[in-house]
Amino acid sequence: MSKPVLNCFMLLALGISLASCRDSKTLEENQQLKAHVLQLQKDAGDLGNRVDVLTKENADLNAQIEQLKKKPAGKKKTAKPKSLRKSSPPRNRP
């Protein structure tokens, strides 16, 4: 075989080996990214469930607040001015 044809085959073999190396790295990277995406989707689902729970809890607490606002407050004693308060009789001092 002639030298240019041999060089062409060597370049072709080198190109194929580099391409397969890139493909394996790309495949490995894709697998890692897919695993990461799955984990993120799971986390997003968990967070969505947590938001639902907190929304329900918030609604329950708001309902309790409204019930407490509707309850009538007990009668409060009004403060009397000092001049109207009963005073104790004067003491006999020796």
ROBA-798539 format. One line per 10 residues: number of its first residue (from 1); their letters; for each residue x, z, y of C-alpha. Coordinates in steps of 0.2 Angstrom, whole numbers, always signed. Example, Ala and Ser with C-alpha at 12.3 -4.5 7.8 and 13.67 -1.06 7.14 Angstrom:
2
1) AS) +62:+39:-22 ~ +68:+36:-5
% end
This chain:
94
1) MSKPVLNCFM) +0:+0:+0 ~ +5:-3:+18 ~ +10:+11:+29 ~ -5:+9:+41 ~ -17:+9:+27 ~ -9:+25:+20 ~ -10:+33:+38 ~ -28:+28:+39 ~ -32:+37:+23 ~ -22:+52:+28
11) LLALGISLAS) -32:+53:+44 ~ -48:+51:+35 ~ -44:+65:+23 ~ -39:+76:+37 ~ -54:+72:+47 ~ -66:+76:+32 ~ -57:+93:+29 ~ -58:+98:+47 ~ -77:+93:+47 ~ -80:+103:+32
21) CRDSKTLEEN) -71:+118:+39 ~ -82:+116:+55 ~ -97:+114:+45 ~ -94:+130:+35 ~ -90:+140:+51 ~ -106:+133:+59 ~ -116:+138:+43 ~ -109:+155:+43 ~ -113:+157:+62 ~ -130:+150:+59
31) QQLKAHVLQL) -133:+163:+45 ~ -127:+177:+57 ~ -139:+171:+71 ~ -154:+170:+59 ~ -151:+187:+53 ~ -149:+193:+71 ~ -165:+184:+76 ~ -175:+192:+62 ~ -169:+209:+67 ~ -174:+206:+85
41) QKDAGDLGNR) -191:+200:+79 ~ -193:+216:+69 ~ -188:+226:+84 ~ -200:+217:+95 ~ -214:+221:+82 ~ -210:+239:+82 ~ -210:+240:+101 ~ -226:+231:+101 ~ -234:+244:+90 ~ -226:+258:+100
51) VDVLTKENAD) -234:+251:+116 ~ -251:+250:+107 ~ -249:+269:+102 ~ -244:+274:+120 ~ -258:+264:+127 ~ -271:+273:+116 ~ -263:+290:+120 ~ -264:+286:+139 ~ -282:+281:+138 ~ -286:+298:+128
61) LNAQIEQLKK) -277:+308:+142 ~ -286:+299:+156 ~ -302:+303:+147 ~ -297:+321:+146 ~ -293:+321:+164 ~ -310:+314:+169 ~ -319:+327:+158 ~ -309:+341:+167 ~ -314:+334:+184 ~ -332:+334:+179
71) KPAGKKKTAK) -332:+352:+173 ~ -339:+364:+187 ~ -327:+376:+193 ~ -332:+394:+192 ~ -338:+403:+207 ~ -323:+409:+218 ~ -324:+425:+228 ~ -323:+422:+246 ~ -311:+432:+256 ~ -319:+444:+268
81) PKSLRKSSPP) -311:+447:+284 ~ -301:+464:+285 ~ -314:+471:+297 ~ -328:+470:+285 ~ -319:+477:+270 ~ -324:+494:+264 ~ -311:+506:+268 ~ -309:+522:+258 ~ -314:+538:+267 ~ -300:+547:+277
91) RNRP) -290:+559:+267 ~ -289:+577:+271 ~ -272:+581:+275 ~ -265:+599:+275
% end
